[in-house]
Amino acid sequence: MEGILITVTAEEQFQAWKAKELPAAEEVRPGVWSIPVPFINNPMRYTLAYLLIGDGEAALVDPGWDSDVGWEMLKAGLATAGLTPASITAIVVTHFHPDHLGMAARLREASGAWVALGADEPLPTHWRVDPTQFVEEDRAQFVAWGVPAQCLEEVSFQADTWAQMTGVAEPQRRLADGELLPVAGLSVRVLATPGHTPGHICLIDERNSLILTGDHVLPRITPHVSLEAASHANPLGDYLDSLEIMEAGAEMEVLPAHEYRFRGLLARAAELKEHTLERSREVIAVLESGAAASVWDVSKELTWSRGFESLRGFTLRLALAETASHLVYLTEQGRNVGISVSRGTPATPNLLPTLSH
């Protein structure tokens, strides 16, 4: 048990998380396995990949961050389930972040499996531009957000970032809301849950009473929702709407992509909604004080777990993008925030799944 809202259903996973250790691979249901893949140099520590074994076919959901260590851990987990990478016929990724998608290319090369993302998830191949233009547009975004000149370098992407992002291959399949995974012997349905990314998906295994939530709902941490992708007009609004449709998995065990399994999905979704709205109320209070004229001004007045001054580099970038998402949401709710929020770069991935406040 953790708190009063959720019930931990994987005690060994829970204890491993508290001890900052990697949990063991384990069979959740017959033919459903949880396999941890290390998330190198990140406080999230690992991604939980899920192996779904069908009839002569097998799907792997969220293969994790690409590294040699992670690849060995993934192979070991598959071996525990009696399989090898060559056994995988489908690779399903809940969203385009490298701690979920990263290992897909290596696994596809070893297996020949197709890779699938949600139908609405944007990819860098959709907006290939000149790297110089990419850097200029990204920097212009943060100038517009009021970031001081001395901080622009650390929050902006550079040409090497562009090269990494545009090197990602197109998925072979796109999965629409309500679609069943095309894997023999499985009955797993796609549930579109935009918010954390524009095309984030969850997966519902009704036969086993399981819901795989990716980063949409985690047991302890609030997923990061930011204004980064041009195709995502109101990410925070989408996220709140996506929390409302969790009724589909109300009685199911939750298999998140990080931390540990639990029950109590609706209570956790309600808690995440309230936490998000409380953050918006904090933004409103800053605006009403009259001291903020930019995204930067608002961000530095908000409550951050270790204080705004502790935010550096990519963490600072995430904080600003999160603040911008609240300003857009409030504008869509009819509030005149008095701050311009513009975006230059069409789509940029968040390399960290969350910021705790």
N, C-alpha and C positions, 0 to 999 in steps of 0.2 A: 504493500500500500504506500502511495506517496500522496501526502496531503489528504484532502477530502473530496477532490474532484475526480481523480482518476485512480484506477487500480492497476498496479504493475502486474503484468502477467508473465514476465520473464525475469525471475529473481536473479538468476546468474548474470544475465545481461545488465540488470540494474546494479548489482554489486560491482561488476567490472567497470561500469561507467563511473561509479563513485570512487573506485580505486584507481581510475585513469589507466585502466588496462584494456587490452583487446579481448572482447568476449569470444567464446568458442563458436564455431559453426554448429548449428543445431536444427533438427527437424521440427518444424512448427506444427505441421499436419502431415499425414502421409503424402509424400511427393512435393512438399513445400519446405524449402530450406532457407535459413537465414545465414548469410556468409559475410562476415566483416572484412572490409577492404581498407587498409590504412589510408588516411587523408594526411599526407606528409606535411609536417611543419604547420599544422593548423590546430587550433583549440578544439575543433569538432572531433579530431582524432581518427575517426573512421566513418565510412559509409556502409550501411547495411544493404548488401546486395541480396536479392531474393531469387532463388532458383525454383521454377515451377515446372515439374516433370509431367509431361502428357503421355500420349500413346506413340512411342517411337519418336517423339519430338520433345524439346525442352526449351523453355524461355528463361533468360536471365534478365532480371529487372535491376537497372542502375548498377552497372559493373564497377563504378567507382573511379577514383583518381588514378591516373596512369603512372605507374612506377614499377621498377623491377621487384621491389619488396611486395607491393600490392599484387603484382601478377603471381608471385609465388604463393601468397596467401589465398588468392582466388582459386588457383589450381588445387591447393590443399583442401579448401572447402568443397570444391567439386568432387575431389577424390573421396572425401568423407561421405558424400552422397552417392558414391559409386560411379561417378561420371568423370569425363575429361573435357577440356575445352572443345574438342572435336564433337562432343555430344550436343553442344548447344546449336539450336536451329533458329532461334529468335533472340534478339537483344532489344529490350524495350527500355527506353529512357524517359523518366518522368518529366525532365526538363533539361534545357541546354545550359548546364553548369558543369565545369570540369570535374568536380567531385562526384558526378553522376555519369557523365558522358565520356570522361577521359579514357577509360580502359576499353571503350567500345571498339576502336579501330584495331587494337591488338587482338582482342577476342574475335573479331570478325575475320582477321587474317588467319587465325588458328582454326577457325571453325567453318568459315563460309556462310555464317548466319547472316540474315538480314537485320538491319538496324532500323528501329522505328521511334519516332517522336510524335508528340501531339500535333494535330492538324494545323494549329495556329501558332506554333512555336517558330519565331524568326531565326534565321541562320545567317552568318556573315556572308555566305554565298549569294544572299539576296541583295546585298548592298555594297558589293566590291567597289572600292574607290581608290584613288591614288593615296598612298600612305601619307604623303605630305598633307593632303586635304583632310585625311582622317585626324591627324594630330592637330591641325589648325582648328577644325570644327569642335573637337573635344575640348581643347583649351578655351575656345570662345564660349562654350557652355558655362564653364566655371568663372570666366570673367563676368558673364551676364548674371551669374549668381552672387556676385560681390566678393569673390575670393581674393584676398590680398595678393599682390604680385609675388611676394616672397613664398607663398604657399602653392602657387599654380603648378610648379614643376612636380611637386610630390603628389598632387591629386590627379593630374592629367595623364592620359595614356600616351605612349610613344610609338615610334614606327615598329619596334619589335613586338609590341602588343598587337598591332594590326596584322603582322605576319603570322603570329600564333593563331589569331582568330580566323583569318581567312583561309588557313590551312585545313580547317575542319571539313570533312567530306559531307555531302548531302546524305540524309538517311534514305534507305531504300523504300521505306513505307512511312505513311502518315496515318495516324489513328484519330478517328473522329469521335466525338462525344456519343456514347451509347454503343459503339462498335465492340464486338467480341474479338479478343485476340485470335488471329488466324493460326492457332496452334492446335494440332490434333489432340484430343483428350482433355483440353482445358475448357472451362466455362468462366472466363474472366472478362469483365466488361470495363470499358474505358469511361471514366467520368472526368469531363473537362473542368478544371479548377484554376482558371487564370487568376493571377495576383502576384505570387512570388516571381513568376515570369508570365509573359503573355499567353503561352500555350501549355502551361503546366497541366499534367494529368494525374489523377489517382486511378487505381485499379481495384475493382470490386470482384472478389472471388466468392460468389454466393454459395457455391457448393460447400466451401470450407468455412463460411462465415468469417471472411477476412477482408479487410480493406487496407491496401497499400497506399499510404498517403504521401510518399515522397517527402518534400519539404513543406507541404501545405499545412499539415498539422503535426507538430512534434510534442512530446510529452512535457518538456520543461522550457524550451527556448521559443521565443517568438520569431517566426521567419521574417527575413528582411524583405521589405516591399519598397522598391525604389523607382524613381522616374528616370529610366535609362533608355528604354526602347521606344522609338518613334511610333511604332505600331500599337503602343500601349497608352491610350489617351488618359486613362484614369486608373492606374494600377491598384491604388488603395480601395477605390470603389469596387473594382473587380474582386479583390481579395475578400472584402466583407461579404459580397454577394456569394462568393464561393464557400465561405464558411456557413452560409445559410442552407446550403444543399447537402450538408453532412448527414442529414436525416437518413440518407440512403444506407449509411453504415452504422446507424445508431446502436444496434445490438451486437455489432461485430468486434472482433479483436483487431486492434490497430497495429499495423506493421509500418512504422515510420522509417525513413531513410537514415536517421541518426538516433542515437541514444538507446531506447529500449521499447519493447512492446507494452501495450497497455489496453485497458478498456475504459470507457467513459468518454467516447468521442464527442457527444453533444455538449457535455459539460466543459470539455476542454475547448471546443470551438467557441462556446459562449464566453469563456474566459479570455480567449485570444481576441474576440471581438471587442470586449470591454476594455482590454488593455490598449487596443488600437485606437478606440474612440477616446480614451483618456489621454492618449498622446496628442490627438487632434485638439482636445480641450486645452492642453498645455500650450500648443501652438497658438490657439486663439488668445490665450492670456498674454502671450508675448506680443502678439499683434496689437492687442488692446492697450498695452502699456505705451505704445507709440514710439518705442525705441528701435524698431526693426524696419529697415528699408530694403533688405535683400535676403536671399536664402541663407547666406552666411550669417547675417545678423540674427536671424531666427535660430539657426542651429546652435550658435554659441550660448544662447540663453536657455536651451533645453537641458533636461536632466539626462546625463550619460553615466553609465555605471562607474567609470573611473574619472569622470569630469571631461569637459570639452578639450581642455588643454592637453589631455593625454592622447587625443586622437591624432594619428599620424598616417601619412601615406594612403594606402588603399582603404584603411579603416575610416579615415577622414572623408574620403570620397564617398564611401557608403553612407556616412552620416548625413552628408549634404544631399545626396540623392534621395534618401529617406525623407528628410525634411521637405524637399521639393514635392514629393508625392503627397504629403499631407496638405500642402498649399493648393495643389491641383484639386485634391478631393474636396477641400473646403470651398473652393471656387465653384466646383460642380454642384455643391449643396446650396449655392446661391449667396455665399458670403463674399463680400468685396474685401479681398486680402490686401489689396494695394501694392502687391509685389509681382513683378513680371517673372514668370518661370518659362524660360526658353530652352530648347534642346538642339544641339548641333549634330551629334553623332547618332545615326539611326538605330544602332543596337550595340550594347556593350554588356558582356557577361559579368555577373557578380561572382567573384572567386570565393567569397565567404557567404554562407547561407544565412547569416543572421547578425544582428547587432543587439545586444542586450542593453536595456536602458537602466 
